[in-house]
Amino acid sequence: MVATFRGSYSVTVTPFTADRRAIDVDALRRFMEWQVESGVPGVIVLGSTGEYLAVSDEERAEIVETTVKQVAGRARVIVGTMNAHTPNAVRYSKQAQELGADGLMVLPPYYYTPTDDEIWRYYRAVSEAVSVPIMLYNNPVTSNVDMSAALVARLTRDFENIRYIKESSQDLARVRDVIEATDGVMNVYAGERQVDSYVLGAIGYVNPYGNYIINSHRVWDLFTAGRLDDARRLQRIIDQIDHIIAAGHPTYGHQCYSKALAAAAGYPVGDVREPLTTFAELGDEGRERLERILPLIAEFDTVLASVTSTPSAA
């Protein structure tokens, strides 16, 4: 396989125009340049945070092509290519590879609650259509199926380009279970609780906070430097932000906040598309929560500057 992935990758929002009827290509270019200049090792487009269900096929191609050209090899580009209909997932995967993606992130077929054999056949079709690495995406909350460590081991054994997984089952022990079931062949990217996941063997993190805490990817650098206490200090600040958002909004309410916070950082990306609640629709509630989050982002930056300027005790 050509590409290898390590570290914290921003799973990015999709910029829309003010009327939300089109992709804001200029905003997308600026946003991706901001990501690259910050030093992120990679970006993931058209994930849940990127509202992949709300874009047309034409827009999907536009997003991938624009991102690949703007990043220009300075970071890895992974594209979400999942779909409940296998031929669509295959088509999206082939297109992403042809447009220059370094890898794919693929959720199992959602809604249907497929059997292990049905999931296996789905991934076989995608795997045989492309040569770039595939990152499985295990998220039972959205896909309605939880891929067991045994199934992940089967997929890893049978398809040589399936070597990564974003593990978001909310079962922290699954990180170690997957690594052990695959004899260390599968590389786990944490979908949550990145500090604890790293301790259990994860080699990366799919980071939604990179949309507005631009240097949040550097938490992972502290792990690899053996500075877990410093990493936990920063993670606690991120957790506070997460709790503020989650307390007043449903599971994927973070998308509209991510876009509002990106705008507050100087990179406007529009609002979310239906059926998601827009930030504008949140009114005073959204503005009040934003006002509580912004000081925490400033605190994160201050603490990060402090811990990175201090030599490790090790």
VEXSE-628148 format. One record per atom (N, C-alpha, C, O, CB): x, y, z; residue in three letters. Coordinates in steps of 0.2 Angstrom, whole numbers, plus 5000, padded with zeros to 4 digits. Each point is the difference from the previous one (the first is absolute). Glycine has a CB too. Layout:
! residues N
XYZALA/...
This chain:
! residues 314
500449945000MET/499650065000MET/500450065000MET/500650005003MET/498549945003MET/500750114991VAL/500450064999VAL/500050055006VAL/500650025002VAL/499149984986VAL/499850015015ALA/499950055006ALA/500049965006ALA/499849955001ALA/499650134992ALA/500949955012THR/500049985007THR/499750065004THR/500250064999THR/500849865000THR/498650075006PHE/499750055004PHE/500249995008PHE/500049955002PHE/499050054989PHE/501250065012ARG/500150005007ARG/499850075002ARG/500150054997ARG/500949875002ARG/498850085008GLY/499950075003GLY/499350024999GLY/499549964999GLY/501650074999GLY/498850045004SER/499350025001SER/499850044993SER/500350054998SER/499949965014SER/499349964985TYR/499750034994TYR/499450045001TYR/499549975003TYR/501049934991TYR/499450165003SER/499450035001SER/499549974995SER/500149994994SER/500550125009SER/498849885000VAL/499449984996VAL/499650064999VAL/499750035004VAL/500349855000VAL/500050154990THR/499950064998THR/499250024998THR/499749954998THR/501550064999THR/498650055005VAL/499350024997VAL/500150014993VAL/500550014997VAL/499250045014VAL/499749964986THR/499950014993THR/499750074999THR/499550025003THR/500349864994THR/500650175000PRO/499850075000PRO/499450014995PRO/500149974994PRO/501150075009PRO/498349994998PHE/499550024996PHE/499950074999PHE/500250045004PHE/499249865000PHE/500350124991THR/499950074998THR/499550035005THR/499749965004THR/500550024984THR/499750085013ALA/499550035005ALA/499349974999ALA/499749995005ALA/501050124995ALA/499149884994ASP/499349974999ASP/500049925001ASP/499549974999ASP/500250134994ASP/500949875008ARG/500149935001ARG/499849964993ARG/499949945001ARG/499950085012ARG/500250014982ARG/499849974994ARG/500649974996ARG/499949964995ARG/499150115004ARG/501649955003ALA/500649984996ALA/500649995005ALA/500050035005ALA/499550024984ALA/501049925008ILE/500649995004ILE/500450074999ILE/500050034994ILE/500149845004ILE/500150165007ASP/500450065000ASP/500749984999ASP/500449995005ASP/498850075003ASP/501049944986VAL/500749974998VAL/500550045002VAL/500549985003VAL/499049974987VAL/500450125010ASP/500650045003ASP/500149995007ASP/500550005003ASP/499250094988ASP/499749915013ALA/500049985007ALA/500449945001ALA/500449995005ALA/498650084997ALA/500849884994LEU/500349935001LEU/500850014999LEU/500449975004LEU/498549974992LEU/501350094999ARG/500750014999ARG/500450035006ARG/500549985002ARG/499350034985ARG/499950055015ARG/500350045006ARG/500049955006ARG/500550005004ARG/499150114991ARG/499849855006PHE/500049965006PHE/500549955000PHE/500449985005PHE/498450044996PHE/501349954993MET/500549944999MET/500750035001MET/500549975003MET/498749974990MET/500950125004GLU/500750035001GLU/500250015008GLU/500549995002GLU/499350074986GLU/499749975015TRP/500050015007TRP/500249935004TRP/500450005004TRP/498850094995TRP/500549864999GLN/500149935003GLN/500849984999GLN/500349985004GLN/498549994994GLN/501450044995VAL/500649984998VAL/500650045004VAL/500549975002VAL/499049994987VAL/500450105011GLU/500450055003GLU/500149995007GLU/500550015003GLU/499350074989GLU/499749895011SER/500049995008SER/500549945001SER/500249995006SER/498750064996SER/501249914993GLY/500449945001GLY/499649935001GLY/500349955002GLY/500550135003GLY/498649924993VAL/499649945001VAL/500349954995VAL/500250014995VAL/498750055009VAL/501249874999PRO/500349954995PRO/499549984995PRO/500249974995PRO/500549995014PRO/498650054992GLY/499549984995GLY/499350035002GLY/499950025005GLY/500849884993GLY/498950104997VAL/499350025000VAL/499649954998VAL/500149964995VAL/500250165003VAL/499149875004ILE/499549954998ILE/499350044998ILE/499750045004ILE/500849875004ILE/499450094986VAL/499450044997VAL/499449954999VAL/500149944999VAL/500750144996VAL/498649955005LEU/499449964999LEU/499949945005LEU/499749954998LEU/500450084990LEU/500049995018GLY/499849965006GLY/499450025002GLY/499650044997GLY/501649935006GLY/498650015003SER/499350025003SER/500150085002SER/499550044998SER/500349855007SER/500850134997THR/500150075001THR/499950044994THR/499850065000THR/500949925009THR/499549994985GLY/500050034994GLY/499350004996GLY/500050014994GLY/501249965005GLY/498350005005GLU/499350004997GLU/500049964993GLU/499750024995GLU/500050095011GLU/500649834994TYR/500149974994TYR/499349984997TYR/499949994994TYR/501249975010TYR/498450035000LEU/499349984998LEU/499650064997LEU/499549994996LEU/500549925013LEU/500350154992ALA/499750064997ALA/500350034994ALA/499850064998ALA/499849965014ALA/500849944985VAL/500350034993VAL/499849964995VAL/499949945000VAL/501150115006VAL/499049984988SER/499849964994SER/500749974997SER/500550015002SER/498650074995SER/500849874998ASP/500649974997ASP/500550054997ASP/500649995001ASP/498749914997ASP/500450154999GLU/500450054997GLU/500450045005GLU/500650024999GLU/498549994991GLU/500550015015GLU/500450035006GLU/500549965003GLU/500550035002GLU/498550045000GLU/500949874999ARG/500549955003ARG/500650004996ARG/500650015002ARG/498549925002ARG/500950074989ALA/500650004996ALA/500350075000ALA/500650005001ALA/498949924991ALA/500150135009GLU/500350075001GLU/500450015006GLU/500550025000GLU/498650024993GLU/500649935013ILE/500450005006ILE/500649965000ILE/500550035002ILE/498449985004ILE/501149934991VAL/500649965000VAL/500550034996VAL/500650015002VAL/498749895000VAL/500650124992GLU/500450034995GLU/500450065003GLU/500650015000GLU/498749944990GLU/500250105013THR/500350065002THR/500549995006THR/500550035001THR/498450034996THR/500949895008THR/500449995005THR/500749974998THR/500550025003THR/498449965004THR/501149974989VAL/500649974998VAL/500450054997VAL/500650005001VAL/498849894997VAL/500450154997LYS/500450054997LYS/500350055005LYS/500550024999LYS/498849974991LYS/500350035015GLN/500250055005GLN/500549985004GLN/500550035002GLN/498450024997GLN/501049895004VAL/500549965004VAL/500649994997VAL/500650015003VAL/498549945003VAL/500950034988ALA/500549994995ALA/500649965003ALA/500650025000ALA/499150094995ALA/500149835008GLY/500549965003GLY/500350025006GLY/500549965003GLY/499750014986GLY/499650085014ARG/500450035007ARG/499749965006ARG/500250015005ARG/500050104989ARG/499249865005ALA/499749965005ALA/499649944997ALA/499950014994ALA/500050095014ALA/499949854996ARG/499649954997ARG/499350024999ARG/499750045004ARG/501149885001ARG/498950064990VAL/499250014999VAL/499749935000VAL/500149964995VAL/500150154998VAL/499349895012ILE/499649945000ILE/499350024998ILE/499850055003ILE/500949895006ILE/498950024988VAL/499450024997VAL/499549955003VAL/500049944999VAL/500450114991VAL/499049975013GLY/499549965002GLY/499649984994GLY/499750044996GLY/500250015015GLY/500049884987THR/499749984994THR/499449955002THR/499949964996THR/501250064998THR/498749985012MET/499549955002MET/499350024997MET/499850054998MET/500849935012MET/499049964989ASN/499350014997ASN/499649945002ASN/500349945000ASN/500150144991ASN/499049925010ALA/499649945002ALA/499949954994ALA/499949945001ALA/499550135008ALA/500749964985HIS/500049964994HIS/500749984997HIS/500350054999HIS/498550014998HIS/501449885003THR/500749984999THR/500250034993THR/500650035000THR/499249875006THR/499950104989PRO/500250034994PRO/500250075000PRO/500550034997PRO/498849894997PRO/500350125010ASN/500250075001ASN/500650015004ASN/500550044999ASN/498349995001ASN/501349935006ALA/500650005003ALA/500649984996ALA/500650035001ALA/498849945009ALA/500649984986VAL/500549994995VAL/500150064995VAL/500650014999VAL/499149865002VAL/499850164997ARG/500150054995ARG/500350065003ARG/500550034997ARG/498549934997ARG/500850065012TYR/500350055004TYR/500849995001TYR/500450045000TYR/498449995005TYR/501349914997SER/500749985002SER/500550004994SER/500550035000SER/499049895009SER/500250054985LYS/500450014994LYS/500150074998LYS/500650024998LYS/499049874998LYS/499950155005GLN/500150074998GLN/500550045004GLN/500450044998GLN/498449964998GLN/501249985011ALA/500450045005ALA/500849984998ALA/500450045000ALA/498749965009ALA/501049934989GLN/500649984999GLN/500350044993GLN/500550025000GLN/499349875006GLN/499750114989GLU/500250034994GLU/500250085001GLU/500450024996GLU/498949894998GLU/500350125011LEU/500250075001LEU/500650015004LEU/500150065001LEU/498649964998LEU/501649935003GLY/500650015004GLY/500049995008GLY/500550025003GLY/499850064988GLY/499149895011ALA/500049995007ALA/500549955003ALA/500249954996ALA/498650075003ALA/501549995007ASP/500549955002ASP/499749945003ASP/500349955001ASP/500450155001ASP/498749915000GLY/499649945004GLY/499350025000GLY/499750054998GLY/501349925008GLY/498649984997LEU/499350005000LEU/499849985007LEU/500349965004LEU/499550014984LEU/499650075015MET/499749985006MET/499349974998MET/499650044997MET/501150055010MET/499249854995VAL/499449974998VAL/499649975006VAL/500249955003VAL/500350024986VAL/498950065012LEU/499549975005LEU/499749944997LEU/499950004994LEU/499950115011LEU/500049844999PRO/499649944997PRO/499350034997PRO/499850055002PRO/500849875006PRO/499150044988PRO/499350024998PRO/499550015005PRO/499949965004PRO/500349984986PRO/499650125011TYR/499650025006TYR/499349994998TYR/499849984995TYR/501050115008TYR/498849925003TYR/499349995000TYR/499749935000TYR/499649985004TYR/500350134990TYR/500449855001TYR/499849934999TYR/500149955006TYR/499749955000TYR/500550074988TYR/500350005017THR/500249955005THR/500349934996THR/499749955001THR/499550105008THR/501349964987PRO/500249944996PRO/500449955004PRO/500250015006PRO/499950074985PRO/499949865007THR/500349945003THR/500850014999THR/500250044996THR/498849895002THR/501450035005ASP/500750014999ASP/500249984993ASP/500450034997ASP/499749945015ASP/499549984985ASP/500249984993ASP/499850054995ASP/500350024995ASP/499549875008ASP/499650154999GLU/499850064995GLU/500650055001GLU/500150034995GLU/498649945006GLU/501550055005ILE/500550055001ILE/500649984996ILE/500450044997ILE/499249995014ILE/500649904990TRP/500649984996TRP/500050004993TRP/500550034997TRP/499649895012TRP/499350074988ARG/499950014993ARG/500150074998ARG/500250024994ARG/499149875005ARG/500450155005TYR/500050074998TYR/500750035000TYR/500250034995TYR/498749985011TYR/501549974999TYR/500750025000TYR/500449974995TYR/500550034997TYR/499449995015TYR/500049924986ARG/500349964995ARG/499950044993ARG/500550014997ARG/499449885009ARG/499550134993ALA/499950044994ALA/500450075000ALA/500350014994ALA/498549945005ALA/501250085006VAL/500450065000VAL/500849995000VAL/500350034996VAL/498850025011VAL/501149904997SER/500749985000SER/500349984993SER/500550024998SER/499349955014SER/499849994984GLU/500249984994GLU/500050054994GLU/500350004995GLU/499249895008GLU/500150174999ALA/500050054995ALA/500550055000ALA/500150044996ALA/498749955005ALA/501650015005VAL/500550065001VAL/500649965003VAL/500149955002VAL/499150145000VAL/501449954997SER/500649985003SER/500350045006SER/500449985003SER/499849984986SER/499450105012VAL/500250045006VAL/499849975007VAL/499549965000VAL/500550144992VAL/500349925013PRO/499849975007PRO/499350025002PRO/499750054998PRO/501549955005PRO/498549955000ILE/499350015002ILE/500050005008ILE/500249965003ILE/499349994986ILE/500150105013MET/499950015008MET/499349985001MET/499550044998MET/501450055003MET/499049855002LEU/499349995003LEU/499850055005LEU/500450035003LEU/499849844995LEU/499150145002TYR/499850055005TYR/499449965004TYR/499549994997TYR/500850114995TYR/499949895014ASN/499549965004ASN/499750055005ASN/500350035004ASN/500449874995ASN/498650124999ASN/499750055004ASN/499249975000ASN/499650024996ASN/501250085001ASN/499149865008PRO/499349975001PRO/499550055001PRO/499449994998PRO/501149915007PRO/499650164997VAL/499550055001VAL/499750024994VAL/499450014999VAL/501250035011VAL/499849974984THR/499850024994THR/499849944995THR/499650014996THR/501050105006THR/499849844998SER/499949954995SER/499549945002SER/499849964996SER/501450065001SER/498749985010ASN/499549955002ASN/500349935000ASN/499649955001ASN/499550124995ASN/501649935004VAL/500349935001VAL/500750015003VAL/500350054999VAL/499149914991VAL/500850005014ASP/500650005004ASP/500549944997ASP/499849955001ASP/499650105010ASP/501149974986MET/500549954997MET/500449985006MET/500450035003MET/499650024985MET/499949885013SER/500449975006SER/500750004998SER/500250004994SER/498849935009SER/501550065002ALA/500749994999ALA/500149944995ALA/500449994996ALA/499850065015ALA/499449894990ALA/500049944996ALA/499950024992ALA/500349984996ALA/499349955014ALA/499950114989LEU/499850024993LEU/500650044997LEU/500250004994LEU/498650005009LEU/501450055001VAL/500650044998VAL/500649964998VAL/500350014995VAL/499350095012VAL/500549854997ALA/500649954999ALA/499949974993ALA/500449994997ALA/499849995016ALA/499250004986ARG/499849964994ARG/500150054994ARG/500349974995ARG/498949965011ARG/500650134994LEU/500150054995LEU/500850014999LEU/500250014994LEU/498650045008LEU/501549965003THR/500750015000THR/500449944997THR/500550014996THR/499450065014THR/499949874991ARG/500349944998ARG/499949994992ARG/500449984996ARG/499549975015ARG/499550074987ASP/499849994993ASP/500150054995ASP/500049994994ASP/499149945011ASP/501050134997PHE/500150064996PHE/500650045002PHE/500050035005PHE/498849974992PHE/501750004999GLU/500750035002GLU/500050075000GLU/500450035003GLU/500149874992GLU/499050145002ASN/500050075000ASN/499550025006ASN/500050065001ASN/500349954987ASN/499549955016ILE/499650025006ILE/500549995006ILE/500149955003ILE/498850014992ILE/501450105007ARG/500550005005ARG/499950055005ARG/500450015005ARG/500349944987ARG/498750095008TYR/499950055005TYR/499249995002TYR/499649984996TYR/501350104999TYR/499049955011ILE/499350005002ILE/499950065005ILE/500450015004ILE/499549874995ILE/499650165000LYS/499850055004LYS/499549975005LYS/499449984998LYS/500750114994LYS/500149905014GLU/499649965005GLU/499650055005GLU/500350045004GLU/500649874996GLU/498450094999SER/499650055003SER/499449965003SER/499550025000SER/500850074992SER/499949855011SER/499449965003SER/499850025007SER/499549985002SER/500949934991SER/500050145010GLN/499950025007GLN/500249945004GLN/499950015006GLN/499250074991GLN/501249875001ASP/500349955004ASP/500750005000ASP/500449984995ASP/498649945003ASP/501350115007LEU/500750025000LEU/500549944999LEU/500550004996LEU/499250105011LEU/500149844996ALA/500449945000ALA/500049984993ALA/500549964998ALA/499250015013ALA/499950054984ARG/500049974993ARG/500650024997ARG/500349964995ARG/498550055004ARG/501650045003VAL/500650024997VAL/500549945000VAL/500349984996VAL/499550155007VAL/500349855004ARG/500449955001ARG/499849934997ARG/500449964997ARG/499950105013ARG/499049934990ASP/499749944997ASP/500249994993ASP/500249954998ASP/498950065010ASP/500850054988VAL/500150004993VAL/500849984999VAL/500149964995VAL/498950125003VAL/501449965005ILE/500749994999ILE/500249925002ILE/500449974996ILE/499850155007ILE/499649855002GLU/500149945002GLU/499749954995GLU/500349954998GLU/499850085014GLU/499349984986ALA/499749954995ALA/500350004993ALA/500049954997ALA/498950075009ALA/501450044992THR/500450004994THR/500749995000THR/500450014996THR/498750075001THR/501249905009ASP/500749995001ASP/500450064999ASP/500550004998ASP/499349884999ASP/499950185004GLY/500350065000GLY/500050034992GLY/500450054999GLY/500349915011GLY/499050004986VAL/500050034993VAL/499650064999VAL/500150044996VAL/500149845000VAL/499250125007MET/499550054999MET/500350065004MET/500250005006MET/498849924993MET/501050144998ASN/500250075003ASN/499350035003ASN/499650024995ASN/501549994997ASN/498950015014VAL/499450035003VAL/500050075000VAL/500550035003VAL/499349875004VAL/499750144990TYR/500050075001TYR/499450015005TYR/499449974999TYR/501050064990TYR/499750015017ALA/499550015005ALA/499550044997ALA/500150054996ALA/500749945013ALA/498550004992GLY/499550044998GLY/499850045006GLY/499550055000GLY/500149874992GLY/500650075014GLU/499950035007GLU/500549985005GLU/500449964999GLU/498350044998GLU/501350045008ARG/500549995006ARG/500749984997ARG/500249955001ARG/498850015006ARG/501350094990GLN/500649994997GLN/500649985005GLN/500449964998GLN/499250124993GLN/500449955015VAL/500549985004VAL/500049935002VAL/500549965000VAL/499550165004VAL/499449864998ASP/500049935003ASP/500149954994ASP/500249955001ASP/499050095008ASP/500549984985SER/500149964994SER/500749994998SER/500349944998SER/498650104998SER/501550015005TYR/500750004998TYR/500449955005TYR/500449964998TYR/499650164998TYR/499849885011VAL/500349965005VAL/499949934998VAL/500449955001VAL/499450135008VAL/499649904988LEU/499849944998LEU/500349974993LEU/499949954998LEU/499050075009LEU/501450034990GLY/500349984993GLY/499850044994GLY/500349984995GLY/499849915010GLY/499550154996ALA/499850044994ALA/500550044997ALA/500550025004ALA/498449995000ALA/501250004989ILE/500550034997ILE/499850074997ILE/500450044997ILE/500149855000ILE/498950135004GLY/499750064997GLY/499450025003GLY/499649965004GLY/501050024986GLY/499150085008TYR/499450035003TYR/499650034994TYR/500350044996TYR/500249975016TYR/498949984987VAL/499650034995VAL/499750065004VAL/499549995005VAL/500249914988VAL/500550165006ASN/499950065004ASN/499550054997ASN/500250044996ASN/501049955008ASN/498250024999PRO/499550054998PRO/500250075003PRO/499850044997PRO/499349875002PRO/501350095006TYR/500150075003TYR/500550034996TYR/500150065001TYR/499749905010TYR/500650014984GLY/500450034995GLY/499750064996GLY/500450034997GLY/500349865003GLY/498650115000ASN/499750054996ASN/500050075003ASN/499950054996ASN/499449865000ASN/500950095010TYR/500050075003TYR/500550005006TYR/500350065001TYR/498549954996TYR/501549945005ILE/500650005005ILE/500549974995ILE/500249955000ILE/499250035011ILE/500950074985ILE/500449984995ILE/500749965002ILE/500249964996ILE/499350144998ILE/500749915012ASN/500649975002ASN/499849945004ASN/500549975004ASN/500150134996ASN/498849885001SER/499849945004SER/500449934998SER/500049965004SER/498950104998SER/501349944991HIS/500349944998HIS/500749995004HIS/500349945000HIS/499250084989HIS/500750035014ARG/500750005003ARG/499949965007ARG/500549985003ARG/499950134992ARG/499049885007VAL/499949965006VAL/500449934999VAL/500349975004VAL/498650094999VAL/501049914991TRP/500249944998TRP/500850005000TRP/500349955002TRP/498750024991TRP/501350085006ASP/500750015000ASP/500349995007ASP/500549975002ASP/499550114989ASP/499649945014LEU/500249995007LEU/499949935002LEU/500449985004LEU/499250134999LEU/500049854994PHE/500049935002PHE/500649974998PHE/500349975004PHE/498550034994PHE/501450014995THR/500649974998THR/500650025003THR/500649975000THR/498950024989THR/500550075015ALA/500650025003ALA/499949985008ALA/500550015004ALA/499650094989ALA/499449865008GLY/500049975007GLY/499750055005GLY/500149995006GLY/500849944991GLY/498850125001ARG/499750055004ARG/499350005001ARG/499650044998ARG/501350034999ARG/498949875006LEU/499249995001LEU/499750055005LEU/499450014999LEU/500849874998LEU/500150145008ASP/499750045005ASP/499950074996ASP/499450035001ASP/501249925009ASP/499850074986ASP/499950074996ASP/499449994995ASP/499650044999ASP/501749995003ASP/498749914995ALA/499549984995ALA/499350005004ALA/499550034997ALA/501349914996ALA/499250035013ARG/499450005004ARG/499750075002ARG/499450015000ARG/501049885004ARG/500150164997ARG/499850075002ARG/499650034994ARG/499550035001ARG/501549985007ARG/499349984986LEU/499750024994LEU/499349974998LEU/499550034998LEU/501750004998LEU/498849905005GLN/499449974999GLN/499450025005GLN/499550004997GLN/501249904999GLN/499550115010ARG/499550035004ARG/499650064998ARG/499450015001ARG/501349945008ARG/499750094988ILE/499750074997ILE/499649984994ILE/499450035000ILE/501650045004ILE/499249894992ILE/499649984994ILE/499349965003ILE/499550014997ILE/501649984996ILE/499049975012ASP/499449975003ASP/499550055002ASP/499449995000ASP/501349915004ASP/499550164999GLN/499650055003GLN/499650034994GLN/499450015000GLN/501450015009GLN/499649994985ILE/499650034994ILE/499549954998ILE/499450024998ILE/501650044999ILE/499249875003ASP/499549954997ASP/499450005005ASP/499449994997ASP/501649944998ASP/499150085011HIS/499449995005HIS/499550064999HIS/499450005000HIS/501349945008HIS/499650124990ILE/499650064999ILE/499649994994ILE/499450025000ILE/501450055005ILE/499549904990ILE/499649994994ILE/499549945001ILE/499450014998ILE/501550034995ILE/499349915010ALA/499549945000ALA/499550015005ALA/499449974999ALA/501549964999ALA/499150125007ALA/499550015005ALA/499450034997ALA/499450005002ALA/501550025006ALA/499250024986GLY/499450034997GLY/499949984993GLY/499650034997GLY/500750065010GLY/499949854991HIS/499949994993HIS/500149924999HIS/500349975004HIS/500150144992HIS/499349864999PRO/500049934999PRO/500749974997PRO/500550045000PRO/498349974998PRO/501249935001THR/500649974999THR/500550034995THR/500650015001THR/498849895001THR/500350124992TYR/500450044995TYR/499950075000TYR/500150034995TYR/499949874998TYR/499850135013GLY/500050075000GLY/500650045000GLY/500050064998GLY/499049925008GLY/501649984994HIS/500650035000HIS/500250034993HIS/500450055000HIS/500049875009HIS/499250064986GLN/500250024994GLN/499850084999GLN/500550034997GLN/499349854998GLN/499750145007CYS/499850074999CYS/500550045005CYS/500250064998CYS/498649924999CYS/501450005009TYR/500450035004TYR/500750004997TYR/500450055000TYR/499049925010TYR/500849984987SER/500750004997SER/500050054994SER/500650035000SER/499549855002SER/499450134995LYS/500050054994LYS/500050075003LYS/500450054998LYS/499049874995LYS/500250095012ALA/500050075004ALA/500750015003ALA/500250064999ALA/498549935003ALA/501649965001LEU/500650025003LEU/500650004995LEU/500550045001LEU/499149905009LEU/500350034984ALA/500550014995ALA/500050074997ALA/500550044999ALA/499449844998ALA/499550155003ALA/499950074998ALA/500350055005ALA/500350054998ALA/498649914996ALA/501050025012ALA/500250045006ALA/500850004999ALA/500350055002ALA/498749935005ALA/501349974991ALA/500750004999ALA/500350034994ALA/500650004998ALA/499449895008ALA/499550144990GLY/500250034994GLY/499949974993GLY/500350024995GLY/500550045012GLY/498949884994TYR/499949964994TYR/499349984999TYR/499849945001TYR/501350015000TYR/498550094996PRO/499249994999PRO/499949954995PRO/500349994995PRO/499550125008PRO/499849844999VAL/499849944996VAL/499349994999VAL/499749954998VAL/501350005006VAL/498650104997GLY/499250005000GLY/499749965005GLY/500449985006GLY/499850024982GLY/499249985012ASP/499749965005ASP/499849934997ASP/500249984995ASP/499350135010ASP/500249854999VAL/499849934998VAL/499450004996VAL/499650045000VAL/500949925011VAL/499449984985ARG/499449994996ARG/499549965004ARG/500249965005ARG/500550044985ARG/498750005008GLU/499549965003GLU/500149934999GLU/500349984995GLU/498950115002GLU/500649875008PRO/499550025005PRO/500450025007PRO/499650015005PRO/499649914990PRO/501450095004LEU/500450025006LEU/499850075003LEU/499850044995LEU/501149895001LEU/499150095010THR/499850065003THR/500650054998THR/500549995002THR/498749965007THR/500650104988THR/500550054998THR/500250045007THR/499650015005THR/500050004983THR/501050025012PHE/500250045005PHE/499550065001PHE/499950035005PHE/501349944994PHE/498650064995ALA/499650065000ALA/499349985004ALA/499750045003ALA/500850004986ALA/499349905010GLU/499349985003GLU/500149995008GLU/499550005003GLU/500249944986GLU/500950055013LEU/500149995007LEU/499950075004LEU/499950005006LEU/500949914992LEU/499350154998GLY/499950065003GLY/500450025006GLY/500649995000GLY/498250004996GLY/500950035010ASP/500450025006ASP/500349955003ASP/500650005003ASP/498650094999ASP/500549854998GLU/500449945003GLU/500649994997GLU/500549995003GLU/498449964999GLU/501150054991GLY/500749984996GLY/500550065002GLY/500649985001GLY/498849964990GLY/500450125009ARG/500450055001ARG/500350005007ARG/500650015001ARG/498850064991ARG/500249915013GLU/500250005007GLU/500549945001GLU/500550015003GLU/498450045001GLU/501049904992ARG/500549945001ARG/500650024996ARG/500649985003ARG/498549944998ARG/500950114994LEU/500650024996LEU/500450055005LEU/500649995000LEU/498850004989LEU/500350055014GLU/500450055005GLU/500349965005GLU/500550035003GLU/498750064995GLU/500649855004ARG/500349965006ARG/500549964997ARG/500549985003ARG/498550025003ARG/501049984987ILE/500549964997ILE/500650044998ILE/500649985001ILE/498549954995ILE/500850135002LEU/500650044997LEU/500650015005LEU/500649994999LEU/498650074994LEU/500649965014PRO/500550005005PRO/500449935001PRO/500650005002PRO/498850105003PRO/500349854994LEU/500349935001LEU/500549994994LEU/500549975002LEU/498449995004LEU/500950064988ILE/500549994995ILE/500650045001ILE/500649984999ILE/498450004993ILE/500950095011ALA/500650045001ALA/500449965006ALA/500650015000ALA/498750104997ALA/500449865008GLU/500349975005GLU/500449944997GLU/500649995002GLU/498550045007GLU/500649934987PHE/500449954997PHE/500650024996PHE/500549975001PHE/498449974997PHE/501150124999ASP/500650024996ASP/500550025005ASP/500649994999ASP/498750054992ASP/500549995015THR/500550035005THR/500349945003THR/500650005001THR/498750105001THR/500349855000VAL/500349945003VAL/500449964995VAL/500649985002VAL/498450015006VAL/500850004986LEU/500549974995LEU/500650044999LEU/500549965000LEU/498550004994LEU/501050105006ALA/500650044999ALA/500549995006ALA/500649995000ALA/498850094993ALA/500349915013SER/500449995006SER/500349935000SER/500650005002SER/498650085004SER/500449874993VAL/500349935000VAL/500549994995VAL/500449965001VAL/498550005004VAL/501050074989THR/500449984995THR/500750045000THR/500549994997THR/498549994996THR/501050085011SER/500650045001SER/500449975006SER/500650025001SER/498850084994SER/500349855009THR/500349975006THR/500349944998THR/499749954997THR/499550115011THR/501549924993PRO/500349944998PRO/499749945004PRO/499850015006PRO/501250054991PRO/498949895000SER/499749945003SER/500549985006SER/500650004999SER/498849964990SER/500350025016ALA/500449975006ALA/500349944999ALA/500549985003ALA/498750075004ALA/500549914987ALA/500349944998ALA/500750014997ALA/500349954998ALA/498650005001ALA/
